[in-house]
Each structure stands twice: as structure tokens, then as C-alpha cells.
Amino acid sequence: MAQTAAEIAALAVQEEELRAIAGNAQTAEATASTQVGELEAQLATTGSDDLLHELANRRAGAAEAQGHLRSQQSLLENTERTLRTLQEQMANKRAQIERFATGADELGAQVAVLSREEAALSHSIEALQARITPFESELAELERNLNAEQQQERMLQGHLRKEESAWNSAQLHLQRSEDALHQLRSEIEQDLGLVALEQSDEVAYQPPLPWDAFVEQLPIVESVPEGLEDEVRELRARLARIGSVNPDAPREFDEAFERHGFLLAQSQDLAAAMADLQKVIKELDERMQIELRRTFDAVAIEFTRLFQQLFNGGTAQIELTDPDHIAVSGIDIIARPPGKRPQSLALLSGGERALAAVALIFAILRVSPTPFCVLDEVDAELDEANIDRFRLLLEEMSRETQFIIVTHNRRTLEGANTIYGVTMGGDGVSRVMSLRLEGDRIIGNNDAAGEEPIPQELEEVVKL
């Protein structure tokens, strides 16, 4: 609002200046008109030459005054336009000031509402603070008590750790004493051969053993003979090496011996079976190599003949990459189409590779026929001449093998006996159509469930 008021004051000053400029221009215009009237009066009373000269001067002055007047008029028009613009800006600024004033009033009302809410919230905070203060005092007292209890707990835990350490030391000392006692008892039993009797509360009466038959009165030894300690240590070592006596040792030996004999017989049977299997595997490998060599030679001959038939000339052969190990050897195809030099299969064109592959497949089928064979788009890259040779060879091979061919080539379809096609109607559902051919005649069409009958137009096309 202050900035807008300053702009309005500046615009008012500028308006006053423009009004002063406009007044000066009007005064100059009146002065020029007065001078023109005076000159006309002088012209009526003065001679012709002087008057003409004076008239020329006056006209020049009048022209200059008119030029100045026109410039002042232009300036006045510009000033008036600027004044109108400034008045519009002042009106806009006044409207903006009014909007600001209205907004200031609304903000003052909001400030008053917020001030009342702030006062209410401050009162609520003071009330809550009054309620919180006793609880904070109680919480501080509880925290002091908690710190005291924790300190006492740490002190008691320290005493407990000391007592546990003392108890562990006592337990360790007790265990060592019991081990030493047990060791001394074992040495006494080993040295004297004494046997401790086991007392049982379940037995009502336990008669004493006849000690007279087992206990021998030993002579009183006044002094220990020399070397007795060495002899005792040697006897202890021998007794320790002997160990405890197992009364079931003969039975366990018989069982282990019987088990050993059974496993030995099984091992011998497995060794014999392994030898037989190795012999059979060797015979199979030899037989497989012989049959593979025979089949490879036959396929190589048929491949060369079929390649020449499909290409209408040329030559081709298949070679083993490792002739000494035919079972793991790969196969290289060397082909020479008519008018080209011999080269590997990878260097041929797409159609030539397709024909070479067809020749190899048909050579394998010629050597070892199968009931049926599926060919998927093998004629996609063949031209019409190659398609004709492929179809003739296919008809020749179909005497022993039934071929199922997926194709879009019309020349290949001419050699088919049965055609299955998939079409989509206006409802967007695919339908299967089939027909059987014999030469150039349709001998029947299948309109079973899920298959549409052949339209008349399609029958006419097939006949053509």
C-alpha cells in the first residue's frame, strides 16, 4: 500500500508537469496568433516592397511558429495520452489500494480471531502445565529412586560375581580333589586287586563273602627290596596294555569272520559282474562304431546323389572331423553348387543352405526310413525352380514316409494329398478347414465339429 501511494504521488507530480507544458503550448499558440494579426494590420498600412519583404520574413516566422506550434501540439497530444494512461494507472492503483484495504480488514479480523484462539490456547497450556508440574516432580523423585536402586543393583551384582567366582574356584578345587582321590583309589585297586562291594537297599540280606578262601596272609615286609618299584611300574604298563578282558570276543570274532566271508563273496561277484559289463560295453562300442561307419558311408552316398538331384548338378560330401574316434566325431559338410568352387556350408546362401540341409535329412531318411516326418518352413527361402525339385523329391520320399509340412508356398501345396488351413471370420474366431486331394480333384472335405466346410470359391481355386 505504501509503494502504491508513492507511485500515485509521483504520477500526480508528473501530471502537474504535463499540464504546465500544455499551458505553455497554448500560450505560445495565442502569442503566435496575435503576431499574425499584427502582421496583417501592418501589411495593410505599409508599402508593397517593404511589405513583401516583411511579409516573407513574417511568413517565415509564422511558418517557424506554426512548426513549433505543431510540435507543441504533438507534444500536447502525447502528454494528454500519457496523462490518460497515468489516470488509468492511478485508477487501477486506487482500486488496488481499496482491495488491499479490504484484505487488510479481513486479515485484521482473522488476526483478532487468532489472537482470541491464542489466548484460549495459552490459558489451556497454563492449566495443563499446572497439572503437569506435580507429575514432573513425582517423575523426578521416581528417577532418583530408580538411580539409587540401579546403583544398589550394580553393587549387588558385583558381590554376586565375586561369590560366583569363589564358588567356581571351590568347585574346581573339589573336582580336582575328587579326581586325585579317584586316581589314588584306582592305583590302590590296581596294586592290591581289591574289589569294592556294591551295597543295595533292595536286597534284604547280603551274606558276607568267604574271604578265607581268597585272602592270603602276606608276610610282613620290613624293607622294600631294590628294583621293586621298577618291577611294579613295568607290571602296571603291561596290565594297561592288556586292557580289559572281553568274554564275548570269540563270538564277535566268529560273527566278524562270517561277515567278512559274505562281503568277500559279494565283492568277487561284483568284480565278475563289472568285468562282464565292461566286456558288453566294449562289444557295444565296437558294434556301434561298425554300424555308425556303415550308416555314415550310406548316408554320404545318398547325400551326394540327392544333392545333385536338388541342385541339378554340382557335388557335395560329408566328412568326419575325427575319423579315428567316430563315436565322438563331428561332421563337416563340403558342398559345391553348380558353377561354384567347393566351400563349407556356412559360406553358402540361405537357399543353398536350405537345399543342402534337405538333402542331408532326406539322405538319412533314405538310409533309415521313419513312419512320419515333420518339416516346418523348409521351403521359405527357395525359388520356384528349387521348389519344383524339392516337391518332386518329396513325392518320391513319401512312398515310405508320411510327411507333415508347414508351408505358405503354393507350389509345395500342389503335391499335398490333404490340406489343413486356419482362417479367421468376421467374428474374430479362428476356424480350421481341411480338404483331401487326389490329383487335381477334391474327393472330400471335412466339416466335422470345429472345422468349417470348404467354400465353393476355394474349391474352384484348388481345381484351377
DRENROMAR-78774 format. One record per atom (N, C-alpha, C): x, y, z. Coordinates in steps of 0.02 Angstrom, whole numbers, plus 50000, padded with zeros to 5 digits. Layout:
<atoms>
XYZ...
</atoms>
This chain:
<atoms>
500424994050000500005000050000500435006350000500995006350038501445012050039501765013049971501955007549939502255008049873501755010849822501135008749826500615011249780500485018749792500485020849856500385027949872500955032149844501565029649849502145033249821502095033849746501875028349713501795028649640501255033649621500705034049660500165038949645500425046149652500835047449704501105054149713501555056149655501985051349633502425052649576502015054049513501465050149503501045051249445500695058049448500505060349508500195067049516500695072549497501315071849520501825076849502501935077049428501965070949398502065070649326501465073749289500855072649317500265075749286500295083349288500515086249344500575093549350501085096249300501645092549292502145094849244501865094749173501495089449157501205089049090500685094549079500285096249130499805101549124500155108349113500725109349148501105115549138501365116149067501625110349042501875110348973501305111848924500715108948937500135110248892499935117648896499955120748956499795127948962500285132348925500925130648929501435134448892501315133948817501125127948794501005127148722500405131348701499875131548741499295135548724499465143048723499875145148772500095152248774500495154048712500945149548692501345150848632500905151348570500395146948568499935147148511499555153848508499335156248566498975162848567499435168548547500065168248571500545173448553500665173548477500725167448448500835166948375500235169748337499645168348361499035171048327499015178748331499205181348389499215188648397499715191848349500305188648344500825191248298500585191048227500225185948208499975185448138499475191148125499045192448175498555197948166498915204748159499415205948200499795212148196500135212848128500415207248104500745207448039500245208947984499665206247988499165207647936498965215147938498925217947998498745225148003499305229647975499925227847992500485231547964500505230847888500315225147863500315224047791499825228747755499295230247787498795234747757499035241947753499495244147798499715251047801500405252147772500785247547752501475248047730501515247147654502085249747624502195248947552502275241847530502255240947462502245234147436502905230647444503485233947426504135230447430504315228747502504275234047541504445232647612503955227647642503325228747616502825224047643502965216847621503155216347558503305209447535503895206447573504415210747581504985208147618504795206447690504425211047719504215209847788503745203847791503325203447737502845197847736503215191147731503755191247690504135185047685504445183247752504725188647784505025187147850504495184747899503925188247896503405186347944503135179347929503075178047862502845171347845503345165947868503985167647859504495162747884504425161947959504335167747994504245167148067503595163448083503075165048041502445161548055502515154048042502875152347987502985145147973503365141948031503885145648053504265142848109503825142148171503405147448181502965147148240502465141448233502195140648169501735135148159502055128348169502705127848144503065121548156503145120248230503345125848264503415124948337502745123248369502205126448340501545125048367501345117748355501485115448294501315108348280501695103648326502355105348336502735101048382502455101448452502245107748472501955108348538501275104648542500895104848486500265101148485500395093548490500895091348452501065084148456501265082348527501685086848555501895085548624501295085648671500825090348655500225090748697499815084248691499735081848629499355075648620499685069848656500355069548648500715064148684500625064848759500655071348779500585072448852499885070448875499375072048834498695070148852498625062548854498915059148803498875051848804499225049048866499825052048880500175049748940499765051249002499435057049001499015058849059498445053949068498125052049010497575047149016497845040449042498435038749016498725032449040498865032749115499145038549136499285039349207498645039349248498115042449220497485042349257497215035249264497275031349208497055024349213497465020549264498145021649263498565018349313498375020549383498225027149391498025029449457497375026149479496905025449430496265022149448496395014949468496825011549429496995004549447497325004249516497775009049528498125008949593497625010249650497155015049637496655016349690496225010049702496025006649646495645000449656496054995249693496704994949677497144990149712497194992049786497234998849798497275001049868496634998949905496054999649870495424997749903495424990149918495674986149867495704978849880496164977349938496744980849939497204979749994496894981650061496514987250059496184989350121495684984050144495284981650095494804976350112495164970150139495724968250104496104962450129496404963750197496614970050208496894971650274496364970950328495744973250312495204972450361495074965050376495054961050320494934953850332495504950750372496124952750355496684950050394496654952350466496434958750477496364961050546495854956950584495294955150548494794950950581495074944050597495444941250548495754934750561496254935150618496644940650619497124941450673496774941850740496214945250742495834945750804495594938850826495314934950776495074928150793495644923850818496224924150781496794920150801497064922450869497024928850882497264931250947496834928451003496154928350991495724925351042495874917851051495974914450993496144907250998496804906351034497284910751019497934910251053497854911251128497444916151147497334917251218497024911151251496524908151215496204902151243496704896451249497114895551196497614890251198498134891551253498324897851263498804899551316498504897751384497854899351392497514897651456497514890051466497364886251410497364878951415498054876351431498574879351400499264877151413499444878351486499234884151512499394885551582499044880551628498414878851610498064873951652498404867151648498594865151586498934858751579499624858851614499964864451609500614865051642500534864351718499984867251744499854866551816499724859351835499394855551790499284848551804499914844351794500354846551747500964842551732501474843451787501514849251818502044850651867502074845451923501514843451956501564838252008501824831651981501584829951919501814823551891502564823951875502814829651852503524830251839503924829651904503674832551957504014831752022504034824452043503454821152035503424814052053503884809952009503914811651942504354808051897505084809051916505274815151935505964816451956506124812352018505654811952066505774807952126505844800552109505424798152062505484791152041506144789852005506374794651964507014793751930507584793451981507544797752033508074797352085508064790652120507454788252136507404781652168507664776152122507504776852057507744771852009508494771852005508814777752004509544778052002509844774852064509524776152122509784773052184509724765452181509134763052157509044755852153509524752752102509634756152046510114753451997510814753252025511014758352061511684758252092511744752552142511214751452182511224745952230511244739252193510864738852135510874732752096511574731352069511914736452043512594735452018513064733152074512984735952134513404733852190513274726552208512624724652209512454717752225512704712952170512654715152107512914710952053513664710052059514024715152081514744714352093514874709252147514504709752204514584704652257514414697652231513874697352189513674690752163514214687852118514534692052076515074689552034515654687052076515814690652131516354688452174516184681752206515554681052231515344674752261515344669052210515124670552147515134665352096515844663352079516304668052077517004666452063517274662052119517114663852182517344659752238517044652752235516384652452218516064645952214516354641652158516504644952100516814641152045517504638652065517884642752101518544640552124518474634652171517964635052216517864629452263517664623152226517214623952175517014618152136517604615052099518024619352071518624616852036519084613252084519184616152144519614612852193519304606152214518634605952224518294599752242518374594552188518294596652124518354591852069519064589152064519544593552074520244591152073520374586252130520084587752189520184583252246519854576452233519244576652204518904570352188519294566452135519564569952085519964566452034520584563252065520914567052110521514564252143521314558252185520754558752221520514553152262520354547152220520014548352162519854542852117520484539652088520974543852073521604541152047521954536952099521974539352161522284535352214521904528852225521234529052222520844522952231520974518052175521034520652112521184516052056521864512952063522364516952084523034514252094523034508852148522654510252202522624505252256522304498852231521734499452192521404493552166521854489752119522234493452076522694490152030523264486752067523504490152118524074487252154523864481252197523304481752232523104476652280522564471952254522234473752198521724469352170521094469152211520934474352249520334474352290519724476152248519164473352268518534474552233518034477352283517754483152268517264486252312516584483052301516254481352355515584478352352515064483852346514564482452305514024487152296513464485552345513304490252388512764489352435512104490952401511594487152416510934488152386510414487752440509964492552440509414492652488508864487852469508854485752405508314481252383508404474152410509024472452423509154465552448509094465752524508664461352550508544461352623509154458952662509474453952637510044451152674510604449752625511194452152639511784451052597512304447252639512374440852626512864436952666513574439052648514014438852695514724440552680515044435352636515554437552599515914433052555516394428652595516534422852569517024418452603517734420952592517944425652632518604428652623519174423752637519034418552677519584413952695519864410352635519434408952586519664405252527520044409652478519974416252485520294420752435520844424952464520784426552527521274430952558521864426752582522454429052564523074425652584523454430052632523694427052683524094430752732524784431952703524934438252691525584440052663526094441152719526714439652704527234440752755527354448152767527574449552825527724456552843528394458352812528384463852775528994466052741529274471852782529884470852803530204475952843530494481452799530774479552743531084484452698530904482652626530874487652583530704486652513531314484452474531274478652439531864476352401532034481252344532644480952324532864485252270532554482952203532344487652160532044486152095531314484552098531014484752159530314483052164529874488352130530064494652138529674499852107529684499452030530284497852003530324497051930529904491151906529914485851944529514480051926528764481551929528584485451982527874487251987527664491651928528074496551909527904500751851527854496651787528314491751778528294487651719527654483351717527474480551775526864476451778526244480851764526244486951791525684491451777525634493051703526194494251671526184495751599525934489851559526154483751578525934477751542525184476651552524964477851615524254477051629523834482151590524104488351585523744493451547523704491751473524254488751447524244486851376523764481051363523704476551413523244470951404522534473351401522364478251443521694480951444521204476251477520564477951468520044473851499519914467551458519684462351489519544455951457518824455851433518724454151366518064453851337517844446551333517364444351372517164437251369516804435551305516524440551268516164439151205516614439551144517264439951154517724440551097517674434751048517634428251069517584422751020516954423250977516384424951009515764425450971515804431350921516074437050944516144442750899516614441250842517154437350857517624435450804517274431050752516864426250775516514421850727516034425950684515674430650715515214434850676515584439150626516134442150647516524446350601516824442150545517044435950561517334431650510516804429650459516194428050484515654426250438515464432250394515424438250424515264444250386515804445750335516424444650353516974445750306516924441050246516764434650261516694429950206516124431750159515554434050188514984436050146515164442050102515474447150134515654453050095516184451450042516644446850058517144444950009516824441549949516314437149962515964433949907515584439049864515254443749899514894448949862515374453149820515964454849849516454458749811516694454949750516794448449757517014444449699516464444249646515824443549668515264443649620515224450349583515324455949622515304462549590515874463349541516464460949559517034461349512516894457449449516584451449456516424447549397515894451049354515374453849388514864457449351515154463649316515614467149349515934472849318516324470849256516684465249262517064462849204516594461149146516024457849163515544456249110515254462549078515084467549120514814473849093515324477349049515944477549071516454480749030516544477048964516474470548966516524466648904515944468248858515324468648888514734470248847514794477348819515044482148861515124488948837515634489348780516164485548787516664485548733516374482748669515984477148676515674474248617515174479148586514774482748630514294487548604514654493348569515204495648598515574501148566515824498948498516094492948495516344490548430515774489848380515204487048405514634486248360514364493148339514334497948386514084504548369514544508048318515194507248327515654510348279515574507248209515464500548208515374497248143514724499648110514174499748150513534501848122513544509248104513874513348146513914520448131514324521748069514874517948060515274518647999514874516547938514504510847945514104508647888513554513747871513214516247924512674521147912512964527647884513534529747909513844535947884514034535347811514324529647792514504528647722513894528647677513354525247701512744525047660512424532047655512414535747710512134542447709512554546947664513224546147665513654550347623513504549147549513394542747530513234541347460512564544347440512054543347483511394546047468511394553747469511784556747513511824563947516512104566947452512624563747426512924566147363512414565647306512064559947302511584558947248510994563847254510714564647315510144569147324510344576447315510954578247334511194585047324511214586647249511484582047210511504583147137510804583547108510334579647136509644579747111509304586347128509404588847189509084595147210509394601147176510054601147168510394606847137510454606347062510214600547033510274599346961511004599846939511434596646979512144596646964512554597947026513194599047016513634600347073513814593847110514134594647166514324588847207514374591047280514334586147324514374587547396514584581247431514884582047489515094576247529515114578347602515064573247645515114574247717515734570647742516094573847788516714571147814516704571247890517064566347919517134566047992517704570548014517594574348067518124578548094518654574448131518464568648158518934564248194518804557048171519074554948115518914548248089519124542648136519644543648176519874538248220519404537048279519004541848298518524541148353517844543348326517524538848290516904540548255516324541848303516364538748364515804539548411515744546748438516314550248441516304557148467516484562148414516524560048351516744564448297516164568948274516344574948251515854579248219515844577948144515414581748109515324580748037515384587548002515784587747950515854593647907515514592247841515144597347816514794596847752515164601247702515434598147649515784601747596515334601447534515114607147509514644607447453514934611647397514774609647336514964613547277514354613947230513954619347237513394620047191513654621047120513214620247071513444621047001513724628046989514314628246959514634634546942515014637746999515104634347056515474637147113516014632347134516484634947173517024630747198516804627447264517114621947284516924618647346517024623247407516544623347453516584627647512516134624547566516244626947627515864624247683515144626847682514724623747723514014625347723513884632547746514314635147791514204641947817514304647347764514664645847710514794650747659514274650747603513794646247606513274646047554512734651147569512314652547520511754657147530511204653647570510674657447587510144654547627509784648947591509604649947527509274644647490509714638547480510374639647467510824634047459510904630147524510934633747580510974630147643510344626047656509754628947639509134625247649509114618947607509314619447543509314613447500509814608347524510404610547547510894605847573510634602247635510294606047679510004602847739509464597847720509034599647671508514594947648508834588747619509364589547581509714583747553509974579247608510264582147661510524578047716509964574447753509404577947766508834574747801508554569047759508454570347694508184565147651508664559347644509324560647645509814555247642509754550747703509674553847762509584549847823508944545847820508394549047796507754545347790507804539847737508194540847686508274535747635508644529647663509144530747705509524525247734509114521947790508784526147833508404523447889507714526847889507234524147853506574527347847506214527547915505814532647925505404533347984504664533547964504204531948010503494531947991503244538747967503464544148000503244550747978503794555847994503744561647962504244566847969503884573547964504074578248008503774584948009504294589947983504104593847933504544598947903504194605747913504544610347944504244616947960504614622347920504274625047869504524630747831505214629447800505334623347777505984621947747506054624947678505484626747647505494629447579505414637047578505514640347635505384647547639505874651547596506494649247589507004653047553507144650147483506724645847458506834642747393506454646347339506754646747279506394649747222505964644347189505624646247134505134641747104505474635547075506054636347043506394630547014506604625547068506894628147122507094623747177506484620747211505924624547215505314621847245505064615847205505094616247139504864610647097505284604447110505964605147112506384599347125506264596747196506164601247244506034599147312505374595247316504864597647280504204594247282504244587347250504604586847194504664580347161505024575347206505564577547238505924573047284505484571247344505074576047366504634574747423504104569447404503834569947344503354564947321503674558047316504314557947295504664551547290504784548547359504974552847408505104550347476504464548447512503884551247493503274549847529503014542847518503334538847475503134531847467503284527747529503804529647567503994525947627503884529847691503824536447688503754540647748503184545547737502774546347787502244551347783502514558047807502444563247766502714569747781502144574547801502274578247855501834583747877502234590147867501984594547823502374600447803501974606647823502314611147857502044617847872502334622647820501914625447777502174629547723501664634747703501904639947669501484645047639501584645347563501954640547536502114640747464501594636847425501314640047374500794636847334501064630947294501694631447271501974625947230502074619747273502224620647336502294614847380501614611647393501084615847399500414613247412500154608947354500424609947294500184606047237500334598647244500844596947284501004589947292500684586847353500254590447389499964587847451499334583847436499204578747477498604574647472498044577347517498234580447572497744583347619498004590047642497554595047643497754601847661497324603947720497654606747771497324609647829497494617147830496994621247836497094628447840496714631447897496964637047922496644640647977496444647447950495804649247959495554655647936495184659047993495104665547989494754669448040494174673048007493584672048036492994675148009492904682148035492324685048020492184691848041492094692448116491924686848150491844687148223492504686448261493064685848225493724685548258493894678748285493524673548268493644666748293493994662748238494534659348256494904655348207494534648748194494534646648132494204640448112494684636348070494624629848075495064625248038494674622547979494984622747921494684619847860495164614547833494884609247808495304603747782494984601047718495414598447674495164595147614495684589947591495424584647561495854579347535495844579647459496434578947430496514579647358496764573147329496554571847267496814566247229496944568747159497574570247147497744573547084497484580547084497044582247036496754588947034496024588947054495794583547088495084583047108495044583247184494494586347208494334586147279493874580347290494104575347328493694569347338493304569747403493404574947442493004575547504493284581147547492854584147586493084589147634492784587547702493134589347753492954587647822492584593547852491964592547871491594597747906491384595347975491864591948008491724589448075491674595248123491544593448186491474598748237492114602648243492064609048243492654613348249492964614948183492714612048125493004613348060492454615648013492604620647972492124623547926492174619947858491624619047824491654616247756492014621047709492284618247655492654622147606492174626347565492284632947561491854637047518491914634947445491394636447407491384634747336491954638247299492094644647318492624648347284493294644947294493434642447356494064639047369494124632647329493564628847322493584622747281493764624447209493474629947183493634631747114494364633747107494644637347158495344639147154495784632947155495624628147199496014622047203495984618147137495394617947108495334614447044495754617746991495744624446989496154628046941496894626746952
</atoms>
